[in-house]
Amino acid sequence: MPFCDPEHQFPPRARDTVRKLEESRIRAVANAALDRPGVLPFWFGESDQPTPEFIRRAAVRSLEAGRTFYTHNLGQAALRDTISGYLERQHGRVFGRGRIAVTNAGVSALMVAMQAIVDPGDKVVVVTPVWPNLVEIPRILNADVQPLPLEVREGRWTLDVEKLIGALTPDTRLVLVNSPNNPTGWTISAEDQRALFEHCRRHGIWLMGDDVYERLSFGNALGAPSVLTLGEPEDRIISTNSFSKAWCMTGWRLGWIVAPERLVDEIGKLLEYNTSCAPEFVQQAAEVALSEGEAFIAAQRAGLRSKRDRLISALRDLHGVHAPEPQGGMYAFFRVEGAEGSVRLAEDMIAQVGLGLAPGRAFGPEAEGWLRWCFAAEDAKLDEGIARVRRYFLAGSGASRRA
């Protein structure tokens, strides 16, 4: 006889922590407009270029060879060795296979790494505004999440490193830093990174870098400052990364973790219980991306810098718009004076001129009134987007809708 609960004492619902998670406001705005004809989408964080052909061909060859079986939890030895060699070229240090775990996407790298070190009630400090997953993942794990906001000074996003260090009390378990940052493009300096690391080392605090935009830095061809240049192999340092951005592989869902070797052993257990392993044909494509992709990354970075300059210049020409210059990544993050709500503003731009941007509120309450524009788009599309945002403001819509 089936169980009967006439009083509805046991409603079929998720646990409280999950029900309290915030739905992605990026998705909420985009999903409402995906079927609208004529909308130009700049809301998601990906290039409109497909994955380069030389990478796609590697996956095709692997599939044609029948490489469709389970692989090692931590990733194929060949790919882990290739990642190790790539990191050595990037950072001038030796990284062994034992410090590397391959994951199903960069977001899985973040989740699994935090599952390995964060207990319920642990204090986790996150530099914000930031991609919402970095705040919500530790909340899923019942951590006590404390944001530390960036500030805009002299037209650029900046970190008050002393304020951050002051927030990292000895009871802090983890500090999360995404640099170059999504959505602001802020990039931590090597000096601030070193000061942060030394404080974390003194107090036994884990330092995790979300390095997905590392190669898309406009200040250094090799990439932005990385936590992997700090400390010794057994220090409490974790770097998470992804093939999504620098190699235009968002749909492939492949990332990696670099951590102390004894932690990687434990991460292997967690991967078994999360996703088991990454597909072999995707891993073989990733090997080729790392081995043959430098020319592609250089061309992409140069193109993004040119697009950034064109878009930031156009935004700064608009009355009431403040557009700090991003130091890396693929986003312009700009503020509109008097905006009552960024979701409302994003929806109004869609309705008035068919321009699809991500609302700043998606990246934290401190980003209310801001909008994110992904400029990793072909030139004609970007130019049309600039024409539409000008039309929105110059026609008076910007001022009238904010009143």
N, C-alpha and C positions, 0 to 999 in steps of 0.2 A: 504494500500500500504506500503511495507516495507521501512524502512529508507535507503536512499542511500547516501553514502559519497564518491563521485568520487575523491575528492581531498585527501582522507585519512587524514582528519584533526583530526579525533578522533579514532586513532588506538586502537584495543581491547587489552590493556596491563595493567599490574598491576601498582600500584602507584610507584613513583620513589624510595621510601625507600625500598620497597620490591625488586625491580629490582637491587638495589645496594648491596643486601645481597650477601655474598660470599657463593658459593656452598661448601658443606663439601668436603674437599680434601681427607678425609678418605674414604668416599663413592666413590669418583671419582676413586681412585686407586683400591679399592676393586671391584667395579662394572666392571671395565675393565678386571679383572682377575678371576672373580667368575666361569666362565665356562672353565677355563684352567685346564686340567687334571694334577694332581700331585702337585698342589700348596698347601703349608701348610699355612693356614690362622691364623695369630696372630694379625690382624689389628683391629678387633672390641673389645670393652671393655666389654667382658662377659666371664664367665667361660664356659668351654665345658662340665661341669657337668649339667645334667638335674636338675630341681627342686626336692628336696628330696621327697620321696614317702609319708611321713606323711603329707606333705603340699598338695600334689596332691590329696590324698585321701579325705582330708577335702573339697576340691572343688567338687569332685565327689559326696560326700554325699549331699552337698548343692544342686547340680543340680538334683540329684535323688529325693530330697524333693521338687523340683519345684521352687527353689528360683531364679526366672528369671525376677523379676519385678523391677520397679524404687525404688530407695532408697532415703534417706535424702541427700540433696545437700552436706552437710558437712561430710557425711559418717554415717554408722550405729553407734548408740550409743554404742553398745557392742565393736566395734572395736576402737572407740575413747577412751573408758575407758581402753581397753587393751593397747593401745599406751601410755596413761597416766601412767599406772602402770609400763610399760616397761621403760619409761623415768625416773620415780622415782627411779627404781632400778639402772639405769645407772648413774644418776647424783645426787642422794640424795636430790632431791627437789620435792615438790608436784606440779604436773601439772594437772589441771582440764580439763574435757572434753571441756569446753568452749574455751580453747586456741588451740584446735586441729581441723584441717580440713584435710579430706582424699581427695586425688586427683587421677586422672587417670594418673599415672606415676610421677616420680620425675621431669621430664622436665615440666610437667603441673604445678607442685608446683612452680617451678621457674617463669613460665610465669604468673600465676595468682597472685602470691605474688607481682611481679613487676607491673602488671597492677593496683594493688591496691594502689601503692605508687609513681609511676613514671609518671610524666607529660612530654609532649614534651619539649625539651630544658633543662631538668634537667641534672645536672652533675652526672655521675655514674662512680666510680673508681673501676676497676677490677684488682685483682692480677693475673698476667699472667706469663708464658704460661698457658693456661687453655682450657678445653673442649669448643669448639667454641660456643655452645649454650649460655654460660654465657655472651659472648660479643655481640652476634647477637640479643638476646631477647631484651635487652634495646634499641638496634638500631631499631628494629621493632617498638618500642614505641616512636621513634624519640628523644631518649635521646642523650646527648653528652657523649660518652663513652671514658674514659681515662684509658689506661692500665698502670699498675705499675709492671714492670718485676721483677721476682726473679733473684737472682745471684748465680753462682756456686763459692763456697769458700771451699778450703781444701777438695775437692772431694764430697761436698754435696750441695744441693740446699738450699739457705738461703734467708730470708726476711730482707731487711734493713727497720726495723719498723719505724725508725725516718724519712726515706725518704717517706714511705707511709703516715705517720701522716702529714708530711709537704704538701703532695698532697691533703689532706682532708681539704680544705678551708671551711669557714662557708657557702659558697654557694653550697657545695656538698650535694646531696640528699641521696645518697646510696653508700656504699662500699660493694663489693662482695668478699668473701673469700671462696675458695674451699680447704678444708684441712681434711684429706690427699688429696693431689692435683692430679688431672688427667691433664697432663700426668707424672709429675715429681716425685710423691711420697713424695714431701715436706710436712711437717706437722708443723703447727704453734705451738710455745711453749705457755704454759699457761701464762707466763709473758708477751710475746708480745701481746697475745690476750687481756689480761687485760688492757695494755697500750692503745691499739687500741680502746677498748670499752670506756674507760674513756674519751678519746679525742672525740669520737663520741657523747657521752652523753653530754659533755660540749657544743657542737655545734648543737645538734639536728639532727645528721646524722643517718640515718638508717644503721644498721649493719646486713648483711645477711650472714649466713653460709650455704654453700652447703655441707651437712654432709653425703653424700651418702656412703663415704668410712670410716666413723667414726669407725666402728667395725673391719675394716681390717687394724688396726694399729699394727705395730710390736714392739712398745715400751710399750704398756699397754693393758692388756687383756680386760679391760672394754671399751677401745676405746680412740681415740685421744681427745685432749681438745675441748670442745664444747662451742659455744656461750650461750648455755642454762644454763651454770653454772654462768653466769654473770648477774648482775643487778637484777631488780625487774620485776614482771609480766607485768607492764605497760611501761617498757623501750622499746626503738625503736630497738628491736632485733627480728629477724626472723630466724628460722632454717627450711631448707627444707631437706627432706630425701626421701628414696626410698627403696622398698623391693628388688630391682633388684640385688644388688651386694652381700650383706652379706647373703642373703637367696637364691641366684641363681634363681631369679624370673624375669629375664629381660623381658620375653615375656608376663608377666601378666599385666604389665603397671599399677602399683599402687605405690603411694607415699603419703607423708603427709607434712603438714605445722604446725609449732608451732609459734604462734605470740600473741601479746596482744589481749585480748578477744574482745575489740571493733573493732579491725581490722578483726578478724575472722568473725564477723558478716557481714562485707562488702564483704569479700572473698566469703561467701556463695552466694551472689548475682552474683558475677563473675563466680562462678562454674556453676550456672544455665545457664548462657549465653555462656559458653565455652563447657562443656561436660555434664551438668546436674547432673550426679552422677556416682559413680563407681559401677560396677556390684556387686550384693550381694554375689554371689558364690565366687568371687575373694576376697572380704572382709572377708568372713568366713575362707578362706584358710589363709589369713594374720593373723587372730587372732591366729590360731594354730602355725604359724611361730614364732610369738612373744612369745607365751606361752611355746612352746616345742623345740625351736630352738637353745638353748645355746650350747648344745653339738656339733651340726652341725657347728656352727660358730667357736667354738674353734678348731675343727678339720680342718676346711677350712683355718683358719688363720695360723695354724702350717704348713699346707701343702704349703701355699703361701710363707711363710718365707723360707722354704727349697728350693723352686723353685727359689725364688729371689736370694738366695745365690749362687746357682749353675749357674744361668744365668749371674749374674753380674761378677762372677769370670771368666767365659768363655769369656765374652766380654772384660774384662780388659786384657786378655792375647793376644788380637789382636792388631797388630801395628796400631797406628793412631786412635784408638777408645777410647773415654773417657766416662765412665759409672758411674755417681754418684749413690750412694746407696740410693734407695727409703726407706723412713721411714714408708710408709704405702701404701695401694692400691694394685694394681695387674699389675703394669707396670714397665718395665725398659725403661728409656728414655736416649738414648746414642747419643753422637756426633761423627761424622766422620770427621777427619781433611781434609780440602781441598774440602769438598763436595760443589759443585756449587749450588745444589738445592735438597731439600729433596724429592720432588715428583719424580724428575728424578732418584735419588738414589733408592727410593723404587721400581720404575718401573724396574730398572736395576736388582735389586735383584730377582724380580719375573722372569724376562726373563732368568737370568743366572742360578739360583739355585732353583727357585720355592719357595722362601721364601716371605710370604706376611706380611709386616709391615706397620704401619701407618706413613705417612710423618709428620715431625715436623712442617712444615709450616701450617698444619691444626690447630695448637694450637696458632698461632700468628706469626707475622714476626720475633719476637725475638727468635723463635725456629727453624729458618731456619738452615739446616745442621744437624738437629737431627732426630732420628727415635724413634717411640714408639713400644714396643713389649709387648703384653699382655701375661703374663706368667701363667695365670689361665688355664692351660692345663694339660692333663694327662701326666705322666712322659715320656712315649715313644714318644709322639708327641713333647714335649719340647726338649728331647734329640736329636731327628732327626733335629729339627730346629737349635739347637746349631751346629750340624755337618754340616748343610748347610751354616750357616754364616761363619764358619771356612773355608769351601771350597771356599766360595766367596772371602774372604780376602787372604787366604794363596795361592790361585792360581793366585793372582795378579790382580783379577778383581777389587777389591776395589781401589787399587792405580790407575790402568789404567782408570777406569771409572770416577775417580774424577779429572783427569788431564785436 
